[in-house]
Amino acid sequence: LPSQAELSENYMPSIVDGLIKRPRTDHNANLGSIPTDAFTHIILRDEVEKYVAVITTAGAVRVFDMAGVEKTVTNSGASYLSGLTSAKDELTALTIADHTFIVNKKKVAAAGSTTAATRPFEALINVQAGNYAKTYRITINGTVAADFTTPDGSTASHGTQIATDYIADQLLTDLIANGYNTSPWAVGRYHSAIYIRNTSTDFTLGVEDGYAGRAMKDCKGKVQKFSDLPLFGPDGVVFEISGTEDTGFDNYWVRFEKANNANTSGVWKETTKPGSILGLNAATMPHILRRNVDGTFTFLPWTWGDRKCGDDVDTVPNPSFVGQTIADIFFHRNRLGLLTSENTVMSEAGVFGNFFRTTLTALLDTDPIDVAASHTKVSLLNHAVPYQDVLLLFSDKTQFRLAGNELLTPKTVNIRPLTELSNTPTVKPVVAASSVYFASENDEWCNLYEYFIDKPAARIGFMSTANPDLDPQRTEILYK
């Protein structure tokens, strides 16, 4: 067409400015022999320190400064780079300060093998109140294991015999007399609480107090209310809190902690279910290329956070990238994010290595986010680009917008489709000035699309600028 050119050397056509000179390129240094399929990443630490990271398909990791001087790199995570067939297509990276996260798109992320410590079959009996002329009884496996009847209070000396610790001591003495202090059994008293343990066989437990269950409570495995737990006990004992319909939270587990194992009070802290897998397999997760204080670099596994509460099946399941490959990594709203399949997974706010909830008693605004791109067709996400206050997500055929309210939280997050445009999965979209550019190709040509904010209408739009059969001035389409 009369408006088209066959060749443009050292000039750039601009819709706004017309034909302008191409910005100059300065040659800094020659990095030597770099394979054509190597992955490269620019590390802009600050205005002074800038580096080029090069990772080959064979797994070699090299770093150069802008003068071409190669830095010393200690490769402690070479196994993570195994299995590559084309590093430039199968690796992606993100730099945050002195840490550059490297993602192997072919590596399947896996759960770890370390589990929370298991507990023996155990129980705590809490003597909460002492009453005159009442029988306190402990039943184990349907058999009376201990009982004690308090005096009737006819004399003043009976007052000391209804103290909760005195009643607990009498019951403990009876348990010992009946053989519950010999292996595999063990018993002990912690102030007004009695501890019973069996290291080999589970057992049933029941208590009677002659006061409608208000003077003595038994805790074994699961209790309904947190207030049922005693203030005394051995360090490390774990119980599950089942809650009621009024509490509004999932079942959670608590662990008793105190400074020593003496007869002192302690605190109950939320913990993981005994035997649950604690975290992630760092060998299969993204690694980091870390700049050291002496100017050298180390490629090594990153420390990922462990599960701090709940179990690994129902209450705090693994993030959706476990068992999947990771397609991209990004940083948005003070969270580290990973793309896998149709899901966007973002870390706890301000804690880049944690992808697990920190408590089950409430859903916190800072908790990790794991949300799927809902659509009528399967949309495997390839790229994530933080843009303005939203996150743009790109699949092969669809573009999505991830946003929340003023705060991005698990309660407010949502993903909505924006446009239905083809996107080349091997070319990551780029933010330049106030626009986002992404590519699409077919058998005949390549399209370059531009996302931008339409300020007056406060809408996101796109413009196609590379299709030779279309007039760019006439292909502008705005989307709310």
C-alpha positions, 0 to 999 in steps of 0.5 A: 500500500502507499502507506507501507514501506518494504525496508526501514533501516535505523528508523522506527515508524510511530503512529504518534510521531511519524518516522523517527530515528532508531535509538542507538545501541552501545556495544559494551563487551563480547561475552564469548561463545554462548549457545544459541539455545541458552537462556539469558536474563538481565539482573538490574540490581541498582544503577551501578551493579548490572549483570547478564545471567546465562544458563545453557541447556547443559545446565551451566550457570554463568554471570557477566557484568556489563563490561563482560567480566565473568563472575564466579558462580557456585552451582549447588543446584545443578540437578534442578536444571537437568532434563532441559532440551532448550534452555531459552524456551524452558527457563524463566526468571525473576529478580528481587533485590539480590535474589534471582528466581529461576524456574525450570518449566519442565520440572514437576513441583512436589511435596516434601517428605518431612512430616510433623512428629507423631504422638503416642495414644495419649489423654489429659484429664482436667479436674476443674472443680472439687465438691463434697461427697462426690465420686470422681472416676476414670474409666479406661477401655470400659473398666474402672481404672481409678476412683476417689470419693471426696469427704462430706465436709462435716469437719473443717479438715475436709476442705483441703481434700476437695482441692483439685490438685489433691483429687488429681493426686488421689486418682493418680495414686489409684491409677498406679496401684492398678498398673497404669504406670508400667509399659506400654502405659505411663501416667503423671500428674501436672497440678490438677491435670492427669496425663495418661499415655499408651505407646502401642495400643489405642484406648477408650477413656471416660470420666465421671464426677457426680456433677453432670460433667462440670467438675472433670473433663477428659481430653483425648484426640479431639475436643469440641471447645478450646476452653476444655483444655487444661492449663497444665500438662506435659510439653508437646501433647497435641489435641484437635479442636473440632469446634461447633456450628457457631465457631465458623472455623475448620478443625484445627490442632493445638500443641501444649508448650511450656518452658520446662516439663515441671509442674508449671502452666503453659500455653496452647499454640496452633500446630500441624496434625501429627504425621502431616507432610510439613512442606515442599520438596525444595529440589523440585521448586524454583531455585535462586541465583544469589548475589553474595556480599563478595560479588560472587554468585551461588545457584542453590535451592530456595528455602520454602515455608512449611505448613504451620497448621492443619493437615495436608489433605482437607484443612490446609492442602498443598498449593495447586502447583504441587504435582504440576509444572510451573509456567511462570513466576512474578511479583505482585502486590508484595507477593511472589506468584507462580502460574501452573495449569489454570491456577495463579498461586501467590505467597503470603503477603511479605513472606515470599516463601510461604504458600500455606495458611498460618492459622485456621481460626480465621482467613487472614488478608495476608494469607496465600492466594490460590485461584483458578481462571474460570472460563468456558474452555481450558485456559492453560496460563503461560505468562503473568504480567503485573500492570498498574494495580492488576495482574494480566494473565495470558493463555494461548487464546485468552487474556485474563485480569486478576484483581481485588479491591483496594487490598488483594486478599483471598477474600477479594481476589477474582479473575475475569477474562478480558480478550480472546486473542492468540498469544505466542506462549514462547514470547513473554509479554513486555511492559513498556512505559504505560503499555503491555505488548504481546505477540501472536503469530500464524502461518503468514505473519506476526501480530503485535498487540498493545494493552493500555489504559484508556484514561477518560473511560478507565478501560483497558484497550488493545491495538493491533499494530503489525498485521499488514492487512489492517490499518492500525488506526482503525483496529483500536478496540476498547474493553471494560 
